[in-house]
Structures are given as structure tokens and as C-alpha cells.
């Protein structure tokens, strides 16, 4: 097994373990003492992502300072596995307060983001082409999310805490696998100042960063509010909710590579702006569908529209900056993406709790349409000025 495959499997394991929890989140949170409110599920997911946002850069700085990555990936995955077990035992078996569970989720997020982000960094360190290495990461992320949604629903049907135990087992396996990958640390990490300086030097980077933020916001929205909507409105169980979520993730994963290749030929404007408009409209259409089968079919359209936007916004980043600055620029893109995922949990959970599902879906879809309309002029300028680079 190649180093690229092993590192992709580490990334895949982190995504699967995370998404295991989404389809049956209600049952899992209740079993952990959090109650039945959607806000309990919101805080359960937010706790982990707060740690993601805060600690991602810290792991990178530590890696550069120590001159190693492999031991830190192992530590992150092993610590994540331990935290999943600790959450299950503390909330599900010892009956400790839900606040303790949330604190353990923060600790777990601090560990697992190290395994995730540094495994991707190790992929960047490999030879064989940056596009090929990042393609491996993207495939692992997309199909990991799809499989996690399906299997997570099945695990919840067995027992509310089963997704936590399943996630712990996967992360433990990821730690063992990561230990077999040799270090190829090249240095040149991603201090926060590097990202800030890059944006100051090239303000146009804020355009793909903004799209990345909103796109990940919608992903976070569907992971929490979308699943809750399907379960509450159509009375489906966790297993069916997992399959429904996979209707989004599978086309989202499968079509990213061909769409990225297509954008090299036709340009980025139509996939980015047109895709975002379609994405926003499709999100709102889901909540307006009167029957389950139609709403589920629209989830496929949502995934296809998301696949139009995701690879082309990342390609915009590489169009704007020279090759020597791509590491820092993509790091900034991922920081905005993590903030977007966190915002998606908060927007979906809070708006739903206060006003209901329809306003929540209108907010998520409306933000996607708004960014397409407001930023279309800037996308046109970027794609016009960078057309020779896209062709090359």
C-alpha cells in the first residue's frame, strides 16, 4: 500500500468517524443526557468544531517547530479515539452532566483535527503532483462522508452509542496506519501571519474564501438541521436519514474531479456563480417538497450543485496565486471553510429553534444565492485576468 493511499485512509477515517454521528444525532445526544432539543445537538457538534478552528493552526506550528508530522498524526488519531470512548462512558454509562460531555467533545476535536490536517499536509509533502495528492484527499473526504452517513444510521439503529464506539475503532486503526508512514517534512508551515499577509497582498483571495465559507456553512447546515428536518417532517428513522444524507454526499464526491477538469476548459465563472445559484435554489426546494421521495431526490440535485462549486472555488485560489504561495492560500481557504462549518451548525440550530425549519432553509439557501449575486462581478474579473493560467 502506497504512502498516498495510507494517508488518504487516515483522512477518510476521520471523516467517517465524524459523520457516523450525524444521522442518529438525536438518539445519541439523548443517550448522553443532552435532551431532545435541536440546540442540544447544535452544541454537541459546535463543541468539536470550535476546537477544530482553534487548534488546526496550532498543530501545524507544532509540526514545523518539532520537524516531524507522523508522531503528531498518530497522537491526534489516538487521542480522538480515546475521546470518543470517554464521551460514551461519561455521558452514557456514568451519567455525568452533559456539560462534561461537551468538554470532552472539545478535547476530542483538538486531537482529531491534528490527525486530519497533518495527514493532508503529509499528502502535500509527497511527490507525484500536488493535484494528484489533493485529489486523493478530496476523494477520501467525499466518500468518507457518504459512507459515514449510511453506516452511522445503521449503527444508531443498533444502539444510540454505537456510532461513538465505531468512530473510536476507526480512529484507533488510523493511528496504527499512520505510524507506518515515513516523515517527509519539508517545513514551511502555515503561521496565521502568512495567511493574513497573503490576503493583504492579494485581496481577490477573499472571493474564493467567501464562497468556501458559505459552501461549508451549507454542509454544516445539512449535517445538523437537514437531518433533523427529514426525521421530524417525514418520520424516518436514523438508518433512512443516513441514506438520505448520502444522496447529497455521493454525487458531491463523485462529480468533483470531472467538474474541476471541465472548469479548466470552460472557465470558472459558470460553475462558481451558476453552481452557487443552483445550489441555493435547490436547498430551498428541499424544504418546499411535499413528500419524502421528492425531497430525497432533490438532495441529489443539492449534491450535484455543490460539486459544481467546491472544486472550482479551490481552483480559483490556485488561479490567483503563484505556485510558491499556494500552500498558504489553501490554508486560508480551509480556515474559512472550518469557520463556515461551525456557522452552519449555529445558523441551522438557532434559527430552527427560534423560527422553524422553513426560515432556516431560506437562510441557508439565501446566503448561497446572495454570495453568487454579490460576488459575480469579482469572479468575472478574476477569471478574465487568469484565463491564460487556467488554460496552462
C-alpha positions, 0 to 999 in steps of 0.5 A: 500500500502506497504512502498516498493511499495510507494517508488518504485512509487516515483522512477518510477515517476521520471523516467517517468517524465524524459523520457516523454521528450525524444521522442518529444525532438525536438518539445519541445526544439523548443517550448522553443526557443532552435532551431532545432539543435541536440546540442540544445537538447544535452544541454537541457538534459546535463543541468539536468544531470550535476546537477544530478552528482553534487548534488546526493552526496550532498543530501545524506550528507544532509540526514545523517547530518539532520537524516531524508530522507522523508522531503528531498524526498518530497522537491526534488519531489516538487521542480522538479515539480515546475521546470518543470512548470517554464521551460514551462512558461519561455521558452514557454509562456514568451519567455525568452532566452533559456539560462534561460531555461537551468538554470532552467533545472539545478535547476530542476535536483538538486531537482529531483535527491534528490527525486530519490536517497533518495527514493532508499536509503529509499528502502535500509533502509527497511527490507525484503532483500536488493535484494528484495528492489533493485529489486523493484527499478530496476523494477520501473526504467525499466518500468518507462522508457518504459512507459515514452517513449510511453506516452511522444510521445503521449503527444508531439503529443498533444502539444510540452509542454505537456510532461513538464506539465505531468512530473510536475503532476507526480512529484507533486503526488510523493511528496504527496506519499512520505510524507506518508512514515515513516523515517527509517534512519539508517545513514551511508551515502555515503561521496565521501571519502568512495567511493574513499577509497573503490576503493583504497582498492579494485581496481577490483571495477573499472571493474564493474564501467567501464562497468556501465559507458559505459552501461549508456553512451549507454542509454544516447546515445539512449535517445538523438541521437537514437531518433533523428536518427529514426525521421530524417532517417525514418520520424516518428513522436514523438508518433512512436519514443516513441514506438520505444524507448520502444522496447529497454526499455521493454525487458531491464526491463523485462529480468533483474531479470531472467538474474541476477538469471541465472548469479548466476548459470552460472557465470558472465563472459558470460553475462558481456563480451558476453552481452557487445559484443552483445550489441555493435554489435547490436547498430551498426546494428541499424544504418546499417538497411535499413528500419524502421521495421528492425531497430525497431526490432533490438532495441529489440535485443539492449534491450535484450543485455543490460539486459544481462549486467546491472544486472550482472555488479551490481552483480559483485560489490556485488561479490567483496565486503563484505556485510558491504561495499556494500552500498558504492560500489553501490554508486560508481557504480551509480556515474559512471553510472550518469557520463556515462549518461551525456557522452552519451548525449555529445558523441551522440550530438557532434559527430552527429553534427560534423560527422553524425549519422553513426560515432556516432553509431560506437562510441557508439557501439565501446566503448561497444565492446572495454570495453568487449575486454579490460576488459575480462581478469579482469572479468575472474579473478574476477569471478574465485576468487568469484565463491564460493560467487556467488554460496552462 
